[in-house]
Amino acid sequence: MRQELLNWLDETTEGMLEAIQQFSQQQFNQVPFEGSWTGGQVAEHIYRAEKGCVKIWSGPVTTTLRAPDANVEMIKTTFLDYSIKLKSPEFIIPSNGPHDKDTAYNAWKTNREAMRKVAETMDLEVTYTGFSLPGMGEITGEEWITFVYCHSTRHIRQMRLIYEKLAGITVSQ
């Protein structure tokens, strides 16, 4: 199980770094269509959503009184169903920018490297009590990594669609 979760972190780290790199600096701050975030805003949103994970995953825990993976399917169903429009909590809504592509890339990479290191040894079965995830509450290590994977997968897809729109490429599904 742990190796699968670590593979998910590695997969989404690579995917997000590639997604950021595909943009030119100008495109990174360009709105592809009305109501959309820019690539830079998506990168900032994911970074803001994940920047506290190392602290949370290193912080206080409690014994889990349910199956440690009880919320895994709900997390997957919610975040990997692209027909569902999700509303971001206020505290992770990105700024209007401008966003520097290299700064975003480096901050995101550094944070993910730190997350990966903690994930290698964190207890997947305990409940982490340092933060209540909106709509879910306190969750286990396994659920945290599943959330990070699903949330970032959703936004990597969004980044690719934004880039394709800006570059005039036929949009993938």
N, C-alpha and C positions, 0 to 999 in steps of 0.2 A: 504494500500500500504506500509506504513512504516513498519508494522510488518512483511510483507513478505520479505522486503529487509533486515531487521534485522535477520530474520530466515536464509536468504541466507548467511549472514556474519557468523552466528553461525555454520551453516552446514559446510562451507568451513574452518572455524577455526578448528573445530573438525577433519575434514577430513585431513587437512594438518598436524596437530599435530600427528595424528595416522600414517600418511604416514612417517613422520620423525622417529617416534619411532620404526617402523618395521625394520629399518636398524640396523645392528651392526655398530660400529664405523668404522671398516674396509670397510664394504660394502658401507657406506655413501660416501666414496672417491674412489670407484671402478667404472671404466668405463665399462658399460655392453656390449657395442659393438662399433665399430668404428664410429665416428661422433656423439656419444651421450654425453650428459652431465652426470655427476655423480649425485646421489641423493643430495649431498651437494651443488652442483652447482645449481640445480633446486631450492632448498630451498633458497639459496642466491639470485637468480634471482627474485623470488617472493618477498622476503623481500625488495630488492632494489627497485622493482616496487611500493611497497606499503608504504615504510618508510616515504614518504613525505605527505601521505594522510591527516594526522591529521592537519598539517600546512595548506594544501590547503583547506581543508574543514572548517577551522577556519578563513580563510583569506578573501581577497576581493571578492565581488560578484557584479553582475549586473543583472538587470531585463532580463529575458529570453524573446526573441521576437519570439518564436516558441513554439510548444508543448514541455513541459518539458521532455517528453519521446520519442521525435522524433528519437533519435539514438539508442534506446533500442533494437529494433529488429536487426539492423545492428550489434550491439555489440554481441548479442547472436549468430547470424548467423556466424559471423567471428570467434569468439573464441570457439564456441562449435561444429564447423565442424572440426573433427579431421583429415579429409583428406587434409585440407589446411595446408601447411607448412608455418609458420609465421617467419619472421626475427625480432629478438630482436633489439631494439634501442641500440646503443653503450653504453649509460650511465647505462644500467641495465644488461649488459652482466656480468656474474659472473667471479670471479677470478678462477685460476687453483687450488686453495686450498693449503694445505689440509684444510678441513672444520671439525670443531668439532661439532658433533651431538648435544650435550647438549647445547652448546652456540647458535647454530642455533635454536633449539627448544625454548629456553628461550627468545631470541630476537624476534622471530616470535610471540610467545604468548603475550609478553609484548606489542608489536606494535599493534597486533589485538585487545587486550583489550582496548587500547587507541582509536583505530579507532571505535570500537563498542560504546564507551561512547559518542564520538562526533556524530556518526550516529544517536543516539537516539533523538537528538534535532536539527540536521542540517536542513536547509531549502532545501527540495528536488526539489523545482521548480525554484530556481535562478541558474544562470550560475556562476560557480566558475572560477575566472579570474587569479588565482595565478599560473596556469600551463596549457599549451596547450598539450593535449594528441596527440602524433604523429599519423597522419592520420585522426584525428577527430577534433582537436582544443580544444577550451574551451567547457566544458560540464556541465550539470546540476547535482545536487545532486543525483537524481534518476539514471541518466546515470553513474555517478561515482560508485555508489554501484553496479550497474549491471555489469560494467566493472570489478570491483574487484572480484565479484562472478564468472563471466565467465572466467577471466584470471586464477584465482586460481583453479577453477574446472578443467580447461585444464591441469594445471601443477600437480595437485593432481593425475590425471589419469596417467600422465607421470611418476610421482614418483612410483606409483604402478607397472607400466610396467617395470621400471628399477629394482625395487626390485624383481619382479617375475622372470625376466631374471637372475639376480644374484643368486637367491635362487633355480633356476631350477624348478620353478613352471610353470605349463601350463599357458601361457599368456592369460589373459582375454581380452575381446574386450571392 
